[in-house]
Amino acid sequence: MMKRHSIVSVLGFLFFITAGVTGADAQDKVERADWGAISRQPSDGRIILAVEEVPADGKLPLPTPFDAIVSAYVDVPGRIGPARDAKRVDVSFSGDAKEIAALPPIAAGKGGIIVLETAEKSAQLADGRIIFSALDANVQGKTAKLESHPGNHRIGFWADASDYVTWDYNATRPGMYQVELTYSLAGGESDITITVGDASVAATIKDTGSWYRYTTIALDKLYIAKPGKLTVSVKATKKTGGAVMNLKAVQLRPTGEGEAITQGDDGTVLLHSRDATSRGTKVQYEHKPEKNTLGYWVNVNDQASWTFTINKPGTFEVEILQGCGKGSGGAQVNMVLLETTGFGKDQTLSFTVEDTGHFQNFIPRNIGQLTIDKPGEYTFLVKPMKKPGVAVMDLRQVKLMPAK
């Protein structure tokens, strides 16, 4: 159980992490609740619940009216966003949405940190997440329609499986995205397909226990091949219950294009650009062989990260492979190592990007050492601080090599 006096320090730690990821000042508003504290972070639509003790009924009542929740999960300190297999948090509503509660998968009497991601309308956020909200969806068909209460907008009455929902979207960043769906369903199950431009994912969605209990599930990944106008749709191919679902939101969360990162037998950790998660509206992995890099880094607030596991701790030399076009050098960049196995001490290396004459003229550079003193999961965050030229840099890879 979390002690009451620890709530301030826990929230302070999370504010630091969030501000570090978004580059935003933490102008956060904290209010007390019987079970802990609620912190709204308006810069990125997140709300942090610092739970001292889960009540006996397993419910965390939220004040009403409340922000429109599109995703909720149990936070792991140091991790940026949820893992695919993260512990998700369901949200329940009364019929008129005057009573709202988070339903964490945490035992009664225990504590933890919960992240609520919110968005009233469809939007692309500064960290690269793309949210498609039921509130401004285009509904095609005879039965499905928008139902709306403060904080609870959903496409309901979806009794005809041939009805469907669409959004128009102008993509700014090609890349790989994790598809997430927030919905409720009472009785039966439904087969659905979510399509974004030319890419689609299919899934079978299960009963959530009530039309008023919403859950978020992570589906497969899909790739947006190029920027530009495209259509997003949610269609049903089968339903066994009275309706397809109540649809609250679809979210596209940027993710890496490669595989899970493992430490080599010699202790080296290779963080290649194809395995990075882009956290912004422009920075992206470029596939062309002569590029094979994180590029289009034209927004100084765009960031990138890798999550990896260390089996052999030690001190590591950090080598980057960077390129930069003529006249665009001088960007200031921080590289931050976050320990995602607990409240560890973050480590930061800072460097100035060198002009290499061309963005794809890559040079290796040793930028310093990091000491990792225990096995576990870590996140490496690349955070530009200043960009005097047209772009921050092209970054092909980062290598952590055991120090000799």
C-alpha positions as CSV (number, residue, x, y, z in Angstrom):
1,M,0.0,0.0,0.0
2,M,1.3,3.5,-0.9
3,K,1.7,5.8,2.1
4,R,-0.2,9.1,1.9
5,H,2.9,11.2,2.2
6,S,4.4,9.4,-0.8
7,I,1.7,10.6,-3.2
8,V,3.4,14.0,-3.8
9,S,6.7,12.4,-4.6
10,V,5.2,9.8,-6.9
11,L,3.2,12.4,-8.8
12,G,6.3,14.6,-9.0
13,F,8.3,11.7,-10.6
14,L,5.6,11.1,-13.1
15,F,5.3,14.8,-14.0
16,F,9.0,14.8,-14.7
17,I,8.8,11.8,-17.0
18,T,5.7,13.3,-18.8
19,A,7.3,16.7,-19.2
20,G,10.5,15.0,-20.5
21,V,8.6,13.1,-23.1
22,T,6.4,15.9,-24.3
23,G,8.7,18.8,-23.8
24,A,5.9,20.6,-22.0
25,D,5.9,22.5,-18.8
26,A,4.0,20.7,-16.1
27,Q,1.2,23.1,-15.4
28,D,-0.7,20.3,-13.7
29,K,-3.8,20.6,-11.4
30,V,-3.9,18.1,-8.6
31,E,-7.1,17.3,-6.6
32,R,-7.7,14.9,-3.8
33,A,-10.0,11.9,-4.0
34,D,-11.0,9.5,-1.2
35,W,-8.7,6.8,-2.8
36,G,-5.7,9.1,-3.6
37,A,-5.1,12.0,-6.0
38,I,-6.0,13.1,-9.5
39,S,-3.6,15.1,-11.7
40,R,-4.7,16.6,-15.0
41,Q,-1.9,17.3,-17.5
42,P,-3.7,19.4,-20.1
43,S,-0.6,19.7,-22.4
44,D,-1.0,16.1,-23.6
45,G,-4.5,15.0,-22.5
46,R,-3.3,12.6,-19.8
47,I,-4.7,12.3,-16.3
48,I,-2.7,10.6,-13.6
49,L,-4.4,8.7,-10.9
50,A,-2.1,8.2,-7.8
51,V,-4.0,5.5,-6.0
52,E,-3.1,5.1,-2.3
53,E,-5.6,2.3,-1.7
54,V,-8.2,0.6,-4.0
55,P,-11.6,0.5,-2.2
56,A,-13.1,-2.8,-1.3
57,D,-15.5,-2.7,-4.3
58,G,-12.6,-2.3,-6.7
59,K,-13.9,1.1,-8.0
60,L,-12.2,4.4,-8.2
61,P,-15.0,7.0,-8.4
62,L,-14.2,10.0,-10.6
63,P,-15.6,13.5,-10.3
64,T,-18.3,14.4,-12.9
65,P,-18.5,15.7,-15.4
66,F,-15.2,14.1,-16.4
67,D,-12.9,14.2,-19.5
68,A,-13.6,11.8,-22.4
69,I,-11.4,8.8,-21.6
70,V,-10.1,6.9,-24.7
71,S,-7.6,4.7,-23.0
72,A,-6.5,3.7,-19.4
73,Y,-3.7,1.5,-18.1
74,V,-1.6,0.7,-15.1
75,D,1.6,2.7,-15.3
76,V,5.1,1.3,-15.1
77,P,7.5,4.0,-13.8
78,G,10.0,4.9,-16.5
79,R,8.0,3.3,-19.4
80,I,6.6,5.7,-22.0
81,G,3.1,4.6,-22.7
82,P,1.6,1.1,-22.3
83,A,3.2,-2.1,-23.4
84,R,1.1,-4.2,-25.8
85,D,0.4,-6.5,-22.8
86,A,0.0,-3.7,-20.3
87,K,-2.6,-4.1,-17.6
88,R,-5.6,-2.1,-19.0
89,V,-8.1,-0.3,-16.8
90,D,-11.8,-0.6,-17.6
91,V,-14.1,2.4,-17.1
92,S,-17.7,2.2,-16.1
93,F,-20.5,4.7,-16.5
94,S,-24.1,5.1,-15.2
95,G,-26.7,5.4,-17.9
96,D,-26.6,9.2,-17.7
97,A,-22.8,9.4,-17.2
98,K,-23.3,11.2,-13.8
99,E,-21.4,8.4,-12.1
100,I,-18.0,7.3,-13.6
101,A,-15.4,5.0,-12.1
102,A,-12.1,3.5,-13.1
103,L,-11.9,-0.3,-12.5
104,P,-8.2,-1.1,-12.0
105,P,-6.8,-4.6,-12.0
106,I,-5.3,-3.9,-8.6
107,A,-6.3,-5.8,-5.5
108,A,-8.4,-4.0,-2.9
109,G,-6.3,-2.3,-0.3
110,K,-3.3,-2.0,-2.7
111,G,-2.1,1.1,-4.6
112,G,-0.5,2.1,-7.9
113,I,-0.4,4.6,-10.7
114,I,-3.0,4.7,-13.4
115,V,-2.8,6.8,-16.6
116,L,-6.0,8.0,-18.3
117,E,-5.6,9.2,-21.9
118,T,-8.3,11.6,-22.9
119,A,-9.6,13.3,-26.1
120,E,-13.0,14.9,-26.7
121,K,-12.7,15.0,-30.5
122,S,-10.5,13.3,-33.1
123,A,-7.0,14.7,-33.1
124,Q,-3.3,14.0,-33.7
125,L,-1.3,14.7,-30.6
126,A,2.2,16.1,-30.3
127,D,3.6,12.7,-29.3
128,G,2.3,11.2,-32.5
129,R,-0.8,9.4,-31.1
130,I,-3.8,9.7,-33.4
131,I,-7.2,9.5,-31.8
132,F,-10.5,8.9,-33.7
133,S,-13.4,9.8,-31.4
134,A,-17.0,8.7,-31.7
135,L,-18.1,12.3,-31.2
136,D,-17.1,13.3,-34.8
137,A,-17.4,10.0,-36.6
138,N,-19.4,9.7,-39.8
139,V,-22.0,7.0,-39.3
140,Q,-23.2,5.1,-42.3
141,G,-26.3,2.9,-42.0
142,K,-29.8,2.7,-40.6
143,T,-29.4,1.8,-36.9
144,A,-26.0,2.9,-35.6
145,K,-25.9,6.4,-34.2
146,L,-24.1,8.7,-31.9
147,E,-25.1,8.7,-28.2
148,S,-23.5,11.4,-26.1
149,H,-23.2,12.4,-22.5
150,P,-20.5,14.5,-20.9
151,G,-17.3,12.3,-21.0
152,N,-19.1,9.4,-22.7
153,H,-19.5,9.7,-26.4
154,R,-20.1,6.4,-28.3
155,I,-21.6,5.0,-31.4
156,G,-24.4,2.8,-30.1
157,F,-27.6,1.1,-31.3
158,W,-25.4,-0.8,-33.8
159,A,-27.9,-3.5,-34.4
160,D,-27.3,-3.9,-38.2
161,A,-23.9,-5.4,-38.9
162,S,-23.8,-3.7,-42.3
163,D,-23.7,-0.3,-40.7
164,Y,-20.2,1.2,-40.4
165,V,-18.3,4.2,-39.1
166,T,-15.7,6.4,-40.9
167,W,-13.4,9.4,-40.3
168,D,-11.5,11.5,-42.8
169,Y,-7.8,11.9,-41.8
170,N,-4.9,13.9,-43.3
171,A,-1.8,11.8,-42.3
172,T,1.3,13.8,-41.5
173,R,3.7,10.9,-40.6
174,P,4.2,7.6,-42.4
175,G,5.1,4.7,-40.1
176,M,4.0,1.8,-38.0
177,Y,1.2,2.1,-35.5
178,Q,-0.4,-0.1,-32.9
179,V,-4.2,-0.1,-33.3
180,E,-6.2,0.2,-30.1
181,L,-10.0,0.0,-29.8
182,T,-12.1,1.3,-26.8
183,Y,-15.6,-0.2,-26.7
184,S,-18.3,-1.9,-24.7
185,L,-20.3,-5.0,-25.5
186,A,-23.0,-6.9,-23.6
187,G,-23.8,-10.4,-24.9
188,G,-22.1,-12.3,-27.7
189,E,-19.1,-11.2,-29.7
190,S,-18.4,-9.4,-33.0
191,D,-15.8,-9.7,-35.8
192,I,-14.6,-6.3,-36.9
193,T,-12.2,-4.8,-39.4
194,I,-10.4,-1.5,-38.9
195,T,-9.0,0.1,-42.0
196,V,-6.7,3.0,-42.3
197,G,-6.1,4.0,-46.0
198,D,-4.9,0.8,-47.7
199,A,-4.0,-1.1,-44.5
200,S,-6.4,-3.0,-42.2
201,V,-6.5,-5.2,-39.1
202,A,-9.2,-7.7,-38.1
203,A,-10.2,-8.8,-34.6
204,T,-12.9,-10.6,-32.6
205,I,-14.1,-8.4,-29.8
206,K,-15.6,-10.0,-26.6
207,D,-18.3,-9.3,-24.1
208,T,-17.1,-6.6,-21.6
209,G,-19.9,-7.5,-19.1
210,S,-22.1,-4.4,-19.7
211,W,-22.9,-1.8,-22.3
212,Y,-21.7,0.7,-19.6
213,R,-18.3,-1.0,-19.0
214,Y,-15.7,0.1,-21.6
215,T,-12.4,-1.6,-22.2
216,T,-9.4,-0.9,-24.4
217,I,-7.7,-3.7,-26.4
218,A,-4.5,-3.6,-28.4
219,L,-5.0,-5.1,-31.9
220,D,-2.4,-5.8,-34.6
221,K,0.0,-3.2,-36.0
222,L,-0.6,-1.4,-39.4
223,Y,1.6,0.7,-41.6
224,I,0.7,4.1,-43.0
225,A,2.8,4.2,-46.2
226,K,2.7,7.9,-47.0
227,P,1.3,11.2,-45.8
228,G,-1.9,12.6,-47.2
229,K,-5.6,12.3,-47.1
230,L,-7.1,8.9,-46.3
231,T,-10.2,7.3,-44.8
232,V,-10.4,5.4,-41.5
233,S,-13.3,2.9,-41.1
234,V,-14.6,0.4,-38.6
235,K,-16.8,-2.3,-40.1
236,A,-18.4,-5.5,-38.7
237,T,-18.3,-8.8,-40.6
238,K,-20.2,-10.8,-37.9
239,K,-22.1,-10.3,-34.7
240,T,-23.7,-12.9,-32.4
241,G,-25.3,-10.5,-29.9
242,G,-27.9,-7.8,-30.2
243,A,-25.5,-5.2,-31.5
244,V,-21.9,-4.9,-32.8
245,M,-20.7,-2.8,-29.9
246,N,-20.7,0.6,-28.4
247,L,-17.7,2.3,-30.0
248,K,-15.9,5.0,-28.0
249,A,-12.6,5.5,-29.9
250,V,-9.9,4.1,-32.2
251,Q,-6.4,5.1,-31.4
252,L,-3.2,4.7,-33.4
253,R,-0.1,4.6,-31.2
254,P,3.3,5.0,-32.9
255,T,5.4,1.8,-32.5
256,G,8.7,0.4,-33.9
257,E,8.9,-1.4,-37.2
258,G,11.4,-4.0,-36.1
259,E,11.6,-6.7,-33.5
260,A,12.1,-6.8,-29.8
261,I,15.6,-5.6,-28.8
262,T,17.8,-8.1,-27.0
263,Q,21.3,-7.7,-25.6
264,G,24.0,-9.6,-27.6
265,D,26.1,-12.4,-26.2
266,D,29.1,-9.9,-26.0
267,G,26.9,-7.5,-24.0
268,T,26.3,-5.0,-26.8
269,V,22.9,-3.5,-27.3
270,L,22.1,-2.3,-30.8
271,L,19.3,0.3,-31.0
272,H,18.6,0.6,-34.7
273,S,16.4,3.3,-36.2
274,R,13.9,0.7,-37.6
275,D,13.3,-0.5,-34.1
276,A,12.7,3.0,-32.7
277,T,9.3,4.3,-31.7
278,S,8.8,7.8,-33.2
279,R,7.1,10.2,-30.8
280,G,6.0,13.1,-32.8
281,T,4.2,14.3,-35.9
282,K,7.1,14.3,-38.4
283,V,10.1,12.2,-37.3
284,Q,10.0,8.8,-39.0
285,Y,12.0,5.8,-40.0
286,E,13.1,6.1,-43.7
287,H,13.3,2.7,-45.5
288,K,15.5,3.6,-48.5
289,P,18.8,1.7,-48.3
290,E,20.8,4.9,-48.6
291,K,18.8,6.3,-45.7
292,N,17.9,3.5,-43.3
293,T,17.5,6.1,-40.6
294,L,15.3,8.2,-38.4
295,G,14.8,11.3,-40.5
296,Y,12.4,14.2,-41.2
297,W,13.4,15.5,-37.8
298,V,12.1,19.0,-38.6
299,N,10.2,19.5,-35.3
300,V,12.4,20.1,-32.3
301,N,9.7,18.6,-30.0
302,D,9.6,15.3,-31.9
303,Q,11.4,12.5,-30.0
304,A,12.2,8.8,-30.4
305,S,12.8,6.0,-28.0
306,W,13.7,2.3,-27.7
307,T,12.7,-0.1,-25.0
308,F,15.1,-3.0,-24.4
309,T,16.1,-5.6,-21.8
310,I,19.5,-5.8,-20.1
311,N,20.7,-9.3,-18.9
312,K,24.3,-8.3,-18.4
313,P,24.6,-5.1,-16.5
314,G,27.7,-2.9,-16.5
315,T,29.2,0.3,-17.8
316,F,28.6,1.0,-21.5
317,E,30.2,3.3,-24.0
318,V,27.4,5.0,-26.1
319,E,28.1,5.4,-29.8
320,I,25.8,7.1,-32.2
321,L,25.7,7.0,-36.0
322,Q,24.5,10.5,-37.1
323,G,24.4,12.5,-40.2
324,C,23.5,16.2,-40.7
325,G,23.1,18.4,-43.8
326,K,25.5,21.2,-44.6
327,G,24.6,24.3,-42.6
328,S,22.3,22.4,-40.3
329,G,24.6,21.4,-37.5
330,G,24.5,22.6,-33.9
331,A,21.3,21.0,-32.6
332,Q,21.5,20.2,-28.9
333,V,20.3,16.7,-28.0
334,N,19.8,14.9,-24.7
335,M,19.7,11.1,-24.6
336,V,18.0,9.9,-21.4
337,L,18.2,6.4,-20.0
338,L,15.0,5.5,-18.1
339,E,14.8,2.5,-15.8
340,T,11.5,0.8,-16.3
341,T,11.8,-1.7,-13.5
342,G,11.2,0.8,-10.7
343,F,12.0,4.3,-9.5
344,G,15.6,4.2,-10.7
345,K,17.9,7.2,-11.3
346,D,17.7,8.5,-14.9
347,Q,20.9,9.2,-16.7
348,T,21.4,11.8,-19.4
349,L,24.0,12.3,-22.0
350,S,24.1,15.5,-24.0
351,F,25.8,16.2,-27.3
352,T,25.8,18.7,-30.2
353,V,25.0,17.4,-33.6
354,E,27.9,17.7,-36.1
355,D,27.5,19.0,-39.6
356,T,28.6,16.0,-41.8
357,G,28.0,17.7,-45.1
358,H,24.9,15.6,-45.9
359,F,22.1,14.1,-43.9
360,Q,23.0,10.6,-45.1
361,N,26.7,11.0,-44.6
362,F,26.9,9.1,-41.3
363,I,29.7,9.3,-38.8
364,P,30.2,7.3,-35.6
365,R,30.5,9.4,-32.4
366,N,31.2,8.3,-28.8
367,I,29.0,10.6,-26.6
368,G,29.9,9.2,-23.2
369,Q,29.2,6.4,-20.8
370,L,26.1,5.0,-19.0
371,T,26.2,2.6,-16.0
372,I,23.4,0.0,-15.7
373,D,23.8,-1.8,-12.4
374,K,21.1,-4.3,-12.6
375,P,19.2,-6.5,-15.1
376,G,15.8,-5.3,-16.3
377,E,13.9,-3.3,-18.8
378,Y,15.1,0.2,-19.8
379,T,14.0,2.9,-22.2
380,F,16.4,5.1,-24.1
381,L,14.8,8.4,-25.1
382,V,16.2,10.9,-27.7
383,K,15.1,14.4,-26.8
384,P,16.2,17.3,-29.0
385,M,16.5,20.6,-27.0
386,K,17.5,23.1,-29.7
387,K,17.4,23.0,-33.6
388,P,19.2,25.9,-35.4
389,G,19.0,24.3,-38.8
390,V,16.3,22.8,-41.1
391,A,16.3,19.5,-39.1
392,V,17.8,18.0,-35.9
393,M,19.8,15.2,-37.6
394,D,19.5,11.8,-39.2
395,L,20.1,9.1,-36.7
396,R,20.8,5.6,-38.0
397,Q,21.6,3.8,-34.8
398,V,22.7,4.0,-31.2
399,K,25.0,1.3,-29.8
400,L,25.7,0.5,-26.2
401,M,29.0,-1.3,-25.9
402,P,30.5,-2.7,-22.7
403,A,33.3,-0.4,-21.6
404,K,36.8,-1.9,-21.6
